[in-house]
């Protein structure tokens, strides 16, 4: 459920084919996300999962799998 939600949000925010987003997808490189895109993603994830993410949380996030693991540990 978490991965699918992240996949859907990334596809919507970045106008990217959701089928091409996998756990090993590198968010900034493979999806060509800009810093502003990440801010929108953070806000969407916080709202979707009713959690709060700190700035430090994002220092270790590179892939969709990293992000999925972070969210799963918070909910």
N, C-alpha and C positions, 0 to 999 in steps of 0.2 A: 504494500500500500504506500509506504513512504517513497520508494523509488518511483513508482508510477506517478505520484503527485509531483515530485520534483521534475520528472521527465515532462509532464504536461505543462508545468509552469515555465520551464526553460523553453519549450517549444513555442509557447504563446509569447513570452517576452522577447525572444530572439528571432521569431518567425523562422524557426528551424524545424525540419522534419523529425518528429518525435521518435520515429522508428530508428533513426540514426543515433539517438542518444542512448548510450549504454553506461554501465557502471564504470567503465574505464575511460569514458570521455573526459578529456581535460577541458574544464570549463572555459578558461581564458583563451587557450590556444585553439582547440578543436571547434569550439562554438564561436570563436572570435568575439567574446563578450567584452564589453567596455566597463570601466569602473561604475558608470551610472547604471548599467544593466544589473550589476551586482547589488547595488543599493535597492533597486526595485525588487530583485529576487529575495533579498533579506526581508524586506517588508512583507512580501507575499507569503514567505515561509512562516514568519512570525504570526501572521494573521491566520493562515491555514491550519497551523498546528498549535496555536495558542501558547507559544513559547517566546522567550526573549533570547536573542543571540548577541553575545558581546563581540566587540571588534576583534579581540584576541582569538576568538573561535575561528575566524577566517584566515588566520595566518598559516594554518596547517591544511587548509582545503585546496586541493588541486583538481581532483576528479569528482565526478558525480557520485562515485562510490564513497569517497571521503565525506561528502556532504550528507549522503544517505545515512552513514554510520553516526555522524554527529547528531542528526535529527532523531534517529532511533534511540540514542542514548538520552535524549532530552524529554521524550514523551513517555 
